[in-house]
Amino acid sequence: MSIQDRLIALGITLPPVAVPAASYLPFMRTGNLVFLSGHIAKKDGHVWVGQLGKTMSTAEGQEAARAVAIDLMGTLQAAAGGLDKVVRIVKVMSLVNSSPDFTEHHLVTNGCSELIAQVFGETGRHARSAFGVAQIPLGACVEIELIAEVA
């Protein structure tokens, strides 16, 4: 099954590349690597605001991370000239807006990692870091960046 077929089967339509909210590029390609800038969680077209462990549950955080994965794939599609040109998802780094006592950042980030693995198969299995932070721009609950190898 092709990547596009998997997206269709999952009912996913990839969005266009979002316009940056500050002075940076949404992605940078150097050689065969593409670095995607941090993408913040959005719900219904608006920043998904919240703090894990305070105003959001782990399950809601997973949904937010899954939404970020969809945005990341939209940007990666544009950066690579198609998702079929992705050789490997190399690494995902996740920042989770969380209360000081929240300890399930890794579970929140699974929302992103699991969807990427579903869409890309073995190519989508990646290295990863997940951090809890005091705040994310615009009050977003999750921000994730991604590195991919492309053909």
DSSP file (Angstrom, degrees, kcal/mol; ACC not computed):
  #  RESIDUE AA STRUCTURE BP1 BP2  ACC     N-H-->O    O-->H-N    N-H-->O    O-->H-N    TCO  KAPPA ALPHA  PHI   PSI    X-CA   Y-CA   Z-CA
    1    1 A M              0   0    0      0, 0.0     2,-0.0     0, 0.0     5,-0.0   0.000 360.0 360.0 360.0 133.4    0.0    0.0    0.0
    2    2 A S     >  -     0   0    0      1,-0.1     4,-2.2     4,-0.0     5,-0.2  -0.277 360.0-109.8 -74.9 164.4    1.4    3.4   -0.9
    3    3 A I  H  > S+     0   0    0      1,-0.2     4,-2.4     2,-0.2     5,-0.2   0.917 121.5  51.8 -59.8 -43.3    1.7    6.3    1.5
    4    4 A Q  H  > S+     0   0    0      1,-0.2     4,-2.3     2,-0.2    -1,-0.2   0.896 108.3  51.3 -61.9 -40.0   -1.1    8.1   -0.2
    5    5 A D  H  > S+     0   0    0      2,-0.2     4,-2.6     1,-0.2    -1,-0.2   0.887 109.1  51.0 -63.6 -39.1   -3.3    5.0    0.1
    6    6 A R  H  X S+     0   0    0     -4,-2.2     4,-1.9     2,-0.2    -2,-0.2   0.916 109.4  50.2 -64.9 -42.0   -2.6    4.8    3.8
    7    7 A L  H  <>S+     0   0    0     -4,-2.4     5,-2.9     2,-0.2     4,-0.4   0.928 112.0  47.7 -60.8 -44.4   -3.5    8.4    4.3
    8    8 A I  H ><5S+     0   0    0     -4,-2.3     3,-1.4     1,-0.2    -2,-0.2   0.925 110.2  51.9 -61.8 -45.2   -6.7    7.9    2.4
    9    9 A A  H 3<5S+     0   0    0     -4,-2.6    -1,-0.2     1,-0.3    -2,-0.2   0.829 111.0  48.3 -61.3 -32.1   -7.5    4.8    4.4
   10   10 A L  T 3<5S-     0   0    0     -4,-1.9    -1,-0.3    -5,-0.2    -2,-0.2   0.474 114.8-118.2 -86.2  -2.7   -6.9    6.8    7.6
   11   11 A G  T < 5 +     0   0    0     -3,-1.4     2,-0.5    -4,-0.4    -3,-0.2   0.802  62.8 150.1  71.8  29.2   -9.2    9.6    6.4
   12   12 A I      < -     0   0    0     -5,-2.9     2,-0.5    -6,-0.2    -1,-0.2  -0.844  30.0-172.8-104.4 127.5   -6.3   12.1    6.4
   13   13 A T        -     0   0    0     -2,-0.5    61,-0.1    -5,-0.0    57,-0.0  -0.980  26.8-130.1-111.4 124.3   -6.0   15.1    4.1
   14   14 A L        -     0   0    0     -2,-0.5    57,-0.1    59,-0.1    56,-0.0  -0.544  19.0-133.0 -78.7 137.7   -2.7   16.8    4.5
   15   15 A P        -     0   0    0      0, 0.0     3,-0.1     0, 0.0    -1,-0.1  -0.373  25.9 -98.9 -80.7 163.7   -2.7   20.6    4.9
   16   16 A P        -     0   0    0      0, 0.0    59,-0.2     0, 0.0     2,-0.2  -0.288  58.6 -71.5 -71.0 168.9   -0.6   23.1    3.0
   17   17 A V        -     0   0    0     57,-0.2     2,-0.1    58,-0.1    55,-0.1  -0.441  57.0-121.6 -62.8 129.9    2.6   24.4    4.6
   18   18 A A        -     0   0    0     -2,-0.2    -1,-0.1    53,-0.1     3,-0.0  -0.434  22.6-109.5 -73.8 147.5    1.6   26.9    7.4
   19   19 A V        -     0   0    0     -2,-0.1    -1,-0.1     1,-0.1     6,-0.1  -0.650  43.5-107.6 -74.5 127.7    2.8   30.4    7.3
   20   20 A P        -     0   0    0      0, 0.0    -1,-0.1     0, 0.0     5,-0.0  -0.227  15.0-142.5 -59.0 146.2    5.4   30.9   10.0
   21   21 A A  S    S+     0   0    0     -3,-0.0     2,-0.2     2,-0.0    -2,-0.0   0.480  82.0  13.5 -86.9  -4.0    4.3   33.0   13.0
   22   22 A A  S    S-     0   0    0      2,-0.1     2,-1.5     0, 0.0     0, 0.0  -0.720 110.2 -50.0-150.2-162.3    7.8   34.6   13.4
   23   23 A S  S    S+     0   0    0     -2,-0.2     2,-0.3     2,-0.0    -2,-0.0  -0.595  94.2  89.1 -89.5  80.2   11.1   35.1   11.5
   24   24 A Y  S    S-     0   0    0     -2,-1.5    -2,-0.1    13,-0.0     3,-0.0  -0.966  73.2-103.3-159.5 168.4   12.0   31.5   10.4
   25   25 A L        -     0   0    0     -2,-0.3    12,-0.2     1,-0.1     3,-0.1  -0.765  23.5-131.0 -97.8 146.6   11.4   29.0    7.6
   26   26 A P  S    S+     0   0    0      0, 0.0    11,-2.2     0, 0.0     2,-0.3   0.787  89.5   1.2 -67.9 -25.1    9.0   26.2    7.9
   27   27 A F  E     -A   36   0A   0      9,-0.2     2,-0.4     2,-0.0     9,-0.2  -0.987  59.2-154.0-155.6 160.1   11.7   23.8    6.7
   28   28 A M  E     -A   35   0A   0      7,-2.1     7,-2.9    -2,-0.3     2,-0.5  -0.983  10.0-158.6-139.0 126.3   15.3   23.7    5.5
   29   29 A R  E     +A   34   0A   0     -2,-0.4     2,-0.4     5,-0.2     5,-0.2  -0.899  14.0 172.1-105.5 132.6   16.7   21.1    3.2
   30   30 A T  E >   -A   33   0A   0      3,-2.5     3,-2.1    -2,-0.5     2,-0.2  -0.954  65.2 -43.6-137.9 118.6   20.5   20.4    3.2
   31   31 A G  T 3  S-     0   0    0     -2,-0.4   119,-0.0     1,-0.3     0, 0.0  -0.446 123.9 -22.3  60.6-128.1   21.7   17.5    1.1
   32   32 A N  T 3  S+     0   0    0     -2,-0.2   118,-3.1    -3,-0.1     2,-0.4   0.258 120.1  92.7 -97.8  11.7   19.4   14.6    1.7
   33   33 A L  E <   -AB  30 149A   0     -3,-2.1    -3,-2.5   116,-0.2     2,-0.5  -0.875  54.0-164.1-109.5 140.2   18.1   15.8    5.1
   34   34 A V  E     -AB  29 148A   0    114,-3.0   114,-2.5    -2,-0.4     2,-0.6  -0.988   5.3-160.6-119.8 126.3   15.1   17.9    5.7
   35   35 A F  E     -AB  28 147A   0     -7,-2.9    -7,-2.1    -2,-0.5     2,-0.5  -0.933   7.8-155.3-106.7 118.6   14.7   19.7    9.0
   36   36 A L  E     -AB  27 146A   0    110,-3.3   110,-0.9    -2,-0.6    -9,-0.2  -0.820  17.2-125.7 -95.1 130.5   11.1   20.8    9.8
   37   37 A S  E     -     0   0A   0    -11,-2.2   109,-0.1    -2,-0.5   107,-0.1  -0.200  48.8 -69.6 -62.8 163.3   10.7   23.7   12.2
   38   38 A G  E     -     0   0A   0    107,-0.1     2,-0.5   105,-0.1   107,-0.3  -0.334  49.2-155.8 -58.6 133.7    8.5   23.2   15.2
   39   39 A H  E     - B   0 144A   0    105,-2.8   105,-2.3    -3,-0.1     2,-0.2  -0.954   9.3-142.2-111.5 129.7    4.8   22.8   14.4
   40   40 A I  E     - B   0 143A   0     -2,-0.5   103,-0.2   103,-0.2     2,-0.1  -0.619  27.7 -94.6 -93.2 153.9    2.3   23.7   17.2
   41   41 A A        -     0   0    0    101,-2.2     7,-2.7    -2,-0.2     2,-0.4  -0.383  42.4-171.5 -66.6 138.0   -0.9   21.8   17.8
   42   42 A K  E     -E   47   0B   0      5,-0.3     2,-0.4    22,-0.2     5,-0.2  -0.978  10.4-167.6-131.0 146.9   -4.0   23.2   16.1
   43   43 A K  E >  S-E   46   0B   0      3,-3.0     3,-1.6    -2,-0.4     6,-0.1  -0.992  78.0  -9.0-134.8 125.5   -7.6   22.3   16.5
   44   44 A D  T 3  S-     0   0    0     -2,-0.4     3,-0.1     1,-0.3    -1,-0.1   0.849 130.9 -54.6  55.3  36.5  -10.3   23.5   14.2
   45   45 A G  T 3  S+     0   0    0      1,-0.2     2,-0.3     3,-0.0    -1,-0.3   0.478 120.1  97.8  81.8   2.6   -7.8   25.8   12.5
   46   46 A H  E <  S-E   43   0B   0     -3,-1.6    -3,-3.0     1,-0.0    -1,-0.2  -0.856  87.5 -82.2-122.4 157.1   -6.8   27.6   15.8
   47   47 A V  E     -E   42   0B   0     -2,-0.3     2,-1.2    -5,-0.2    -5,-0.3  -0.340  42.3-127.8 -56.2 131.4   -3.9   27.1   18.2
   48   48 A W        -     0   0    0     -7,-2.7    93,-2.4    94,-0.1    94,-0.3  -0.734  33.9-163.4 -86.2  97.9   -4.7   24.2   20.5
   49   49 A V  B     +F  140   0C   0     -2,-1.2     2,-0.3    91,-0.3    91,-0.2  -0.602  30.5  99.0 -88.2 140.8   -4.1   25.9   23.9
   50   50 A G        -     0   0    0     89,-1.7     2,-0.4    -2,-0.3    47,-0.1  -0.861  56.0-114.4 161.8 168.5   -3.6   24.0   27.1
   51   51 A Q    >>> -     0   0    0     -2,-0.3     4,-2.4    45,-0.0     3,-1.8  -0.987  30.4-125.1-131.5 122.7   -1.3   22.5   29.7
   52   52 A L  B 345S+gh  56  98D   0     45,-3.0    47,-2.6    -2,-0.4    50,-0.2  -0.405  97.8  22.0 -65.7 136.9   -0.9   18.8   30.2
   53   53 A G  T 345S+     0   0    0      3,-2.1    -1,-0.3    45,-0.2     4,-0.1   0.328 130.0  47.2  86.9  -7.7   -1.5   17.8   33.8
   54   54 A K  T <45S+     0   0    0     -3,-1.8    -2,-0.2     2,-0.3    -1,-0.1   0.621 130.9   0.9-125.9 -62.2   -3.5   21.0   34.5
   55   55 A T  T  <5S+     0   0    0     -4,-2.4     2,-0.3     1,-0.1    -3,-0.2   0.460 124.9  52.1-112.1  -4.2   -6.1   21.7   31.8
   56   56 A M  B   <S-g   52   0D   0     -5,-1.6    -3,-2.1    85,-0.0    -2,-0.3  -0.978  70.1-133.8-135.9 147.1   -5.6   18.7   29.5
   57   57 A S     >  -     0   0    0     -2,-0.3     4,-2.2    -5,-0.2     5,-0.1  -0.455  33.5-107.0 -88.1 167.2   -5.4   14.9   29.9
   58   58 A T  H  > S+     0   0    0      1,-0.2     4,-2.3     2,-0.2     5,-0.2   0.905 121.6  54.5 -59.6 -42.0   -2.7   12.6   28.5
   59   59 A A  H  > S+     0   0    0      1,-0.2     4,-1.9     2,-0.2    -1,-0.2   0.901 108.2  48.2 -61.2 -41.5   -5.3   11.3   25.9
   60   60 A E  H  > S+     0   0    0      1,-0.2     4,-2.1     2,-0.2    -1,-0.2   0.888 110.0  53.0 -65.1 -37.9   -6.1   14.9   24.8
   61   61 A G  H  X S+     0   0    0     -4,-2.2     4,-2.5     2,-0.2    -2,-0.2   0.881 106.1  53.1 -63.4 -38.4   -2.4   15.5   24.5
   62   62 A Q  H  X S+     0   0    0     -4,-2.3     4,-2.2     2,-0.2    -1,-0.2   0.903 108.0  50.6 -62.9 -41.0   -2.0   12.4   22.3
   63   63 A E  H  X S+     0   0    0     -4,-1.9     4,-2.1     2,-0.2    -2,-0.2   0.903 110.7  49.5 -61.9 -41.0   -4.8   13.8   20.0
   64   64 A A  H  X S+     0   0    0     -4,-2.1     4,-2.0     2,-0.2   -22,-0.2   0.911 110.5  49.4 -64.8 -42.8   -2.9   17.1   19.8
   65   65 A A  H  X S+     0   0    0     -4,-2.5     4,-2.0     1,-0.2    -1,-0.2   0.861 109.4  52.6 -65.3 -35.2    0.4   15.4   19.0
   66   66 A R  H  X S+     0   0    0     -4,-2.2     4,-1.7     2,-0.2    -1,-0.2   0.911 107.6  51.7 -64.6 -42.0   -1.4   13.4   16.3
   67   67 A A  H  X S+     0   0    0     -4,-2.1     4,-1.8     1,-0.2    -2,-0.2   0.888 108.5  51.3 -61.7 -39.0   -2.8   16.6   14.8
   68   68 A V  H  X S+     0   0    0     -4,-2.0     4,-3.0     1,-0.2    -1,-0.2   0.903 104.6  57.3 -64.3 -40.2    0.8   18.0   14.8
   69   69 A A  H  X S+     0   0    0     -4,-2.0     4,-2.4     1,-0.2    -1,-0.2   0.886 105.0  51.5 -57.7 -39.4    1.9   14.8   12.9
   70   70 A I  H  X S+     0   0    0     -4,-1.7     4,-1.8     2,-0.2    -1,-0.2   0.925 111.5  46.4 -64.3 -44.5   -0.6   15.6   10.2
   71   71 A D  H  X S+     0   0    0     -4,-1.8     4,-2.1     2,-0.2    -2,-0.2   0.914 111.1  52.8 -63.1 -42.6    0.7   19.1    9.8
   72   72 A L  H  X S+     0   0    0     -4,-3.0     4,-2.9     1,-0.2    -2,-0.2   0.910 108.0  50.7 -59.3 -42.7    4.3   17.9    9.8
   73   73 A M  H  X S+     0   0    0     -4,-2.4     4,-2.3     1,-0.2    -1,-0.2   0.863 107.4  54.1 -65.6 -34.3    3.5   15.4    7.0
   74   74 A G  H  X S+     0   0    0     -4,-1.8     4,-1.5     2,-0.2   -57,-0.2   0.918 112.6  43.0 -62.9 -43.1    2.0   18.3    5.0
   75   75 A T  H  X S+     0   0    0     -4,-2.1     4,-2.6     2,-0.2    -2,-0.2   0.901 113.0  52.3 -68.7 -41.4    5.1   20.3    5.3
   76   76 A L  H  X S+     0   0    0     -4,-2.9     4,-2.6     1,-0.2     6,-0.4   0.879 104.9  56.4 -63.0 -37.9    7.3   17.3    4.6
   77   77 A Q  H  X>S+     0   0    0     -4,-2.3     5,-1.8     1,-0.2     4,-1.1   0.923 112.0  42.2 -58.7 -44.6    5.4   16.6    1.5
   78   78 A A  H  <5S+     0   0    0     -4,-1.5    -2,-0.2     3,-0.2    -1,-0.2   0.903 115.4  49.6 -68.3 -41.8    6.1   20.1    0.2
   79   79 A A  H  <5S+     0   0    0     -4,-2.6    -2,-0.2     1,-0.2    -1,-0.2   0.866 119.1  36.3 -66.7 -37.5    9.8   20.0    1.3
   80   80 A A  H  <5S-     0   0    0     -4,-2.6    -1,-0.2    -5,-0.2    -2,-0.2   0.596 108.6-115.5 -92.5 -12.8   10.5   16.6   -0.3
   81   81 A G  T  <5S-     0   0    0     -4,-1.1    -3,-0.2    -5,-0.3    -4,-0.1   0.748  90.2  -1.2  79.6  24.0    8.4   17.0   -3.4
   82   82 A G  S > <S-     0   0    0     -5,-1.8     3,-1.5    -6,-0.4     4,-0.1  -0.263  74.8-108.9 132.6 141.9    6.2   14.1   -2.2
   83   83 A L  G >  S+     0   0    0      1,-0.3     3,-1.6     2,-0.2    -1,-0.1   0.719 111.8  72.0 -70.3 -19.9    6.0   11.7    0.7
   84   84 A D  G 3  S+     0   0    0      1,-0.3    -1,-0.3    -3,-0.1    -2,-0.1   0.640  90.1  62.4 -68.1 -12.4    7.1    8.9   -1.6
   85   85 A K  G <  S+     0   0    0     -3,-1.5    66,-2.8    -8,-0.1     2,-0.5   0.420  75.5 112.1 -91.8   0.4   10.6   10.5   -1.6
   86   86 A V  E <   -C  150   0A   0     -3,-1.6    64,-0.3    64,-0.2     3,-0.1  -0.651  41.1-179.4 -77.7 121.7   11.0   10.0    2.1
   87   87 A V  E     -     0   0A   0     62,-2.5     2,-0.3    -2,-0.5    63,-0.2   0.834  68.0 -12.1 -85.8 -39.2   13.8    7.5    2.8
   88   88 A R  E     -C  149   0A   0     61,-1.7    61,-3.1    36,-0.1     2,-0.8  -0.949  53.6-127.6-163.1 137.6   13.5    7.6    6.6
   89   89 A I  E     -C  148   0A   0     34,-2.8    59,-0.2    -2,-0.3    38,-0.1  -0.857  35.5-175.0 -82.8 115.8   12.0    9.6    9.3
   90   90 A V  E     -     0   0A   0     57,-1.8    37,-2.5    -2,-0.8     2,-0.3   0.947  51.1  -8.3 -84.4 -52.4   15.1   10.2   11.3
   91   91 A K  E     -Cd 147 127A   0     56,-1.7    56,-2.7    35,-0.2     2,-0.4  -1.000  46.1-158.9-153.7 146.5   14.1   12.0   14.5
   92   92 A V  E     -Cd 146 128A   0     35,-1.9    37,-2.0    -2,-0.3     2,-0.5  -0.984   9.9-165.4-121.8 135.7   11.1   13.6   16.2
   93   93 A M  E     -Cd 145 129A   0     52,-2.4    52,-2.5    -2,-0.4     2,-0.4  -0.990  10.0-165.7-124.0 125.7   11.5   16.1   19.0
   94   94 A S  E     -Cd 144 130A   0     35,-2.6    37,-2.9    -2,-0.5     2,-0.5  -0.914  12.2-163.6-118.1 133.6    8.5   17.0   21.1
   95   95 A L  E     -Cd 143 131A   0     48,-3.3    48,-2.3    -2,-0.4     2,-0.6  -0.974  12.6-163.1-112.7 123.7    7.9   19.8   23.5
   96   96 A V  E     -Cd 142 132A   0     35,-3.1    37,-2.7    -2,-0.5     2,-0.7  -0.935  18.2-135.2-114.1 118.7    4.9   19.3   25.8
   97   97 A N  E     + d   0 133A   0     44,-2.6   -45,-3.0    -2,-0.6     2,-0.3  -0.606  49.7 160.0 -69.5 111.0    3.4   22.3   27.7
   98   98 A S  B     -h   52   0D   0     35,-2.4   -45,-0.2    -2,-0.7    -2,-0.0  -0.949  46.0-104.9-143.7 156.5    3.0   20.7   31.1
   99   99 A S    >   -     0   0    0    -47,-2.6     3,-1.7    -2,-0.3   -45,-0.1  -0.359  47.6-103.3 -70.7 159.0    2.6   21.3   34.8
  100  100 A P  T 3  S+     0   0    0      0, 0.0    -1,-0.1     0, 0.0   -47,-0.1   0.776 120.6  47.7 -58.3 -27.9    5.7   20.6   37.0
  101  101 A D  T 3  S+     0   0    0    -48,-0.1     2,-0.3     2,-0.0   -48,-0.1   0.422  82.9 112.7 -96.1   2.6    4.3   17.3   38.2
  102  102 A F    <   +     0   0    0     -3,-1.7     3,-0.1   -50,-0.2    -4,-0.1  -0.595  33.8 170.1 -76.5 132.6    3.3   15.9   34.8
  103  103 A T        +     0   0    0     -2,-0.3     3,-0.3     1,-0.1    -1,-0.1   0.204  51.3  87.5-129.1  15.3    5.4   12.9   33.8
  104  104 A E     >  +     0   0    0      1,-0.2     4,-2.1     2,-0.1     3,-0.4  -0.079  41.1 125.7-111.0  35.4    3.7   11.4   30.7
  105  105 A H  H  > S+     0   0    0      1,-0.2     4,-2.4     2,-0.2    -1,-0.2   0.880  74.8  55.7 -57.2 -39.5    5.4   13.5   28.0
  106  106 A H  H  > S+     0   0    0     -3,-0.3     4,-1.0     1,-0.2    -1,-0.2   0.856 107.2  48.7 -63.8 -35.9    6.5   10.3   26.2
  107  107 A L  H  > S+     0   0    0     -3,-0.4     4,-0.5     2,-0.2    -1,-0.2   0.884 109.8  51.4 -72.9 -38.4    2.9    9.1   26.1
  108  108 A V  H >< S+     0   0    0     -4,-2.1     3,-1.7     1,-0.2     4,-0.4   0.946 108.6  52.0 -58.6 -48.1    1.7   12.4   24.7
  109  109 A T  H >X S+     0   0    0     -4,-2.4     4,-2.2     1,-0.3     3,-1.2   0.733  91.8  75.4 -65.6 -23.1    4.4   12.2   22.0
  110  110 A N  H 3X S+     0   0    0     -4,-1.0     4,-2.9     1,-0.3     5,-0.4   0.811  82.6  69.4 -56.9 -28.7    3.2    8.7   21.0
  111  111 A G  H <X S+     0   0    0     -3,-1.7     4,-0.8    -4,-0.5    -1,-0.3   0.873 108.4  35.2 -57.4 -36.9    0.3   10.4   19.3
  112  112 A C  H <> S+     0   0    0     -3,-1.2     4,-2.3    -4,-0.4    -2,-0.2   0.930 118.8  48.9 -78.8 -52.4    2.7   11.7   16.7
  113  113 A S  H  X S+     0   0    0     -4,-2.2     4,-2.2     1,-0.2    -2,-0.2   0.881 110.3  50.4 -59.9 -42.1    5.1    8.8   16.6
  114  114 A E  H  X S+     0   0    0     -4,-2.9     4,-2.1     2,-0.2    -1,-0.2   0.888 110.9  48.3 -67.6 -38.6    2.4    6.1   16.2
  115  115 A L  H  X S+     0   0    0     -4,-0.8     4,-2.4    -5,-0.4     5,-0.2   0.925 110.8  50.9 -67.2 -42.6    0.6    8.0   13.3
  116  116 A I  H  X S+     0   0    0     -4,-2.3     4,-2.8     1,-0.2     5,-0.3   0.911 111.1  49.0 -60.5 -41.4    3.9    8.5   11.5
  117  117 A A  H  X S+     0   0    0     -4,-2.2     4,-1.9    -5,-0.2     7,-0.2   0.878 110.1  51.9 -65.4 -37.6    4.7    4.8   11.8
  118  118 A Q  H  < S+     0   0    0     -4,-2.1    -2,-0.2     2,-0.2    -1,-0.2   0.915 116.3  39.7 -62.4 -42.7    1.2    3.9   10.6
  119  119 A V  H  < S+     0   0    0     -4,-2.4    -2,-0.2     1,-0.2  -113,-0.2   0.912 128.5  28.3 -76.0 -44.1    1.6    6.1    7.5
  120  120 A F  H >< S-     0   0    0     -4,-2.8     3,-1.1     1,-0.3    -3,-0.2   0.553  88.7-155.0 -98.3  -9.2    5.3    5.3    6.6
  121  121 A G  G >< S-     0   0    0     -4,-1.9     3,-1.9    -5,-0.3     4,-0.4  -0.428  72.5  -9.6  67.1-145.2    5.6    1.8    8.0
  122  122 A E  G >  S+     0   0    0      1,-0.3     3,-1.4     2,-0.2    -1,-0.3   0.823 134.5  63.5 -56.5 -34.1    9.2    0.8    8.9
  123  123 A T  G <  S+     0   0    0     -3,-1.1   -34,-2.8     1,-0.3    -1,-0.3   0.756  98.9  57.0 -60.9 -24.9   10.5    4.0    7.2
  124  124 A G  G <  S+     0   0    0     -3,-1.9     2,-0.3    -7,-0.2    -1,-0.3   0.551  76.1 108.0 -87.8  -8.5    8.6    5.9    9.9
  125  125 A R    <   +     0   0    0     -3,-1.4     2,-0.3    -4,-0.4   -36,-0.2  -0.565  53.9 170.1 -72.0 132.5   10.2    4.4   12.9
  126  126 A H        -     0   0    0     -2,-0.3   -35,-0.2   -38,-0.1   -36,-0.2  -0.889  40.6 -97.8-143.5 162.9   12.4    7.1   14.4
  127  127 A A  E     -d   91   0A   0    -37,-2.5   -35,-1.9    -2,-0.3     2,-0.3  -0.467  50.1-170.4 -74.0 159.4   14.6    8.3   17.2
  128  128 A R  E     -d   92   0A   0    -37,-0.2     2,-0.4    -2,-0.1   -35,-0.2  -0.999  27.4-165.0-158.0 149.8   12.8   10.7   19.5
  129  129 A S  E     -d   93   0A   0    -37,-2.0   -35,-2.6    -2,-0.3     2,-0.4  -0.989  10.7-169.0-131.0 143.7   13.1   13.1   22.4
  130  130 A A  E     -d   94   0A   0     -2,-0.4     2,-0.3   -37,-0.2   -35,-0.2  -0.988   9.5-177.8-135.8 125.6   10.1   14.3   24.5
  131  131 A F  E     -d   95   0A   0    -37,-2.9   -35,-3.1    -2,-0.4     2,-0.5  -0.912  23.7-134.1-124.4 147.0   10.4   17.2   26.9
  132  132 A G  E     -d   96   0A   0     -2,-0.3     2,-0.3   -37,-0.2   -35,-0.2  -0.863  30.8-175.7 -94.7 134.6    8.1   18.9   29.4
  133  133 A V  E     -d   97   0A   0    -37,-2.7   -35,-2.4    -2,-0.5     3,-0.1  -0.902  35.0-124.5-130.8 159.1    8.3   22.7   29.2
  134  134 A A  S    S-     0   0    0     -2,-0.3     2,-0.3     1,-0.2    -1,-0.1   0.783  90.4  -5.7 -73.2 -28.4    6.7   25.6   31.2
  135  135 A Q        -     0   0    0    -39,-0.0    -1,-0.2   -38,-0.0     6,-0.1  -0.982  55.6-151.3-164.3 155.2    5.2   27.2   28.1
  136  136 A I    >   -     0   0    0     -2,-0.3     3,-2.2     4,-0.3     4,-0.2  -0.941  49.0 -75.8-127.5 148.8    5.1   27.1   24.3
  137  137 A P  G >  S+     0   0    0      0, 0.0     3,-1.7     0, 0.0    -1,-0.0  -0.114 117.7   8.8 -47.5 140.5    4.5   30.0   21.9
  138  138 A L  G 3  S-     0   0    0      1,-0.3   -91,-0.0   -89,-0.0    -3,-0.0   0.560 125.2 -77.1  64.5  11.6    0.9   31.2   21.7
  139  139 A G  G <  S+     0   0    0     -3,-2.2   -89,-1.7     1,-0.2    -1,-0.3   0.614  79.0 168.8  78.3  11.7    0.0   28.9   24.7
  140  140 A A  B <   -F   49   0C   0     -3,-1.7    -4,-0.3    -4,-0.2   -91,-0.3  -0.184  36.4-138.5 -58.8 150.7    0.0   25.8   22.5
  141  141 A C  S    S+     0   0    0    -93,-2.4   -44,-2.6     1,-0.2     2,-0.3   0.798  82.1  19.3 -81.6 -29.9   -0.1   22.5   24.3
  142  142 A V  E     - C   0  96A   0    -94,-0.3  -101,-2.2   -46,-0.2     2,-0.4  -0.999  55.9-173.9-143.9 141.7    2.4   20.7   22.1
  143  143 A E  E     -BC  40  95A   0    -48,-2.3   -48,-3.3    -2,-0.3     2,-0.4  -0.996  13.8-177.3-133.7 133.0    5.1   21.6   19.6
  144  144 A I  E     -BC  39  94A   0   -105,-2.3  -105,-2.8    -2,-0.4     2,-0.3  -0.990   9.5-168.0-134.5 138.1    7.0   19.0   17.5
  145  145 A E  E     - C   0  93A   0    -52,-2.5   -52,-2.4    -2,-0.4     2,-0.3  -0.842  11.3-158.3-118.5 163.0    9.8   19.2   15.0
  146  146 A L  E     -BC  36  92A   0   -110,-0.9  -110,-3.3    -2,-0.3     2,-0.4  -0.991  12.4-156.2-144.9 144.9   11.0   16.5   12.7
  147  147 A I  E     +BC  35  91A   0    -56,-2.7   -57,-1.8    -2,-0.3   -56,-1.7  -0.989  21.6 179.2-120.3 133.0   14.1   15.5   10.7
  148  148 A A  E     -BC  34  89A   0   -114,-2.5  -114,-3.0    -2,-0.4     2,-0.5  -0.969  26.4-133.9-133.4 149.5   13.8   13.3    7.6
  149  149 A E  E     -BC  33  88A   0    -61,-3.1   -62,-2.5    -2,-0.3   -61,-1.7  -0.876  31.9-172.1 -96.5 134.0   16.1   11.8    5.0
  150  150 A V  E       C   0  86A   0   -118,-3.1   -64,-0.2    -2,-0.5   -67,-0.0  -0.878 360.0 360.0-127.4 158.8   14.8   12.2    1.5
  151  151 A A              0   0    0    -66,-2.8   -65,-0.1    -2,-0.3  -118,-0.1   0.448 360.0 360.0 -81.2 360.0   15.8   10.9   -1.9
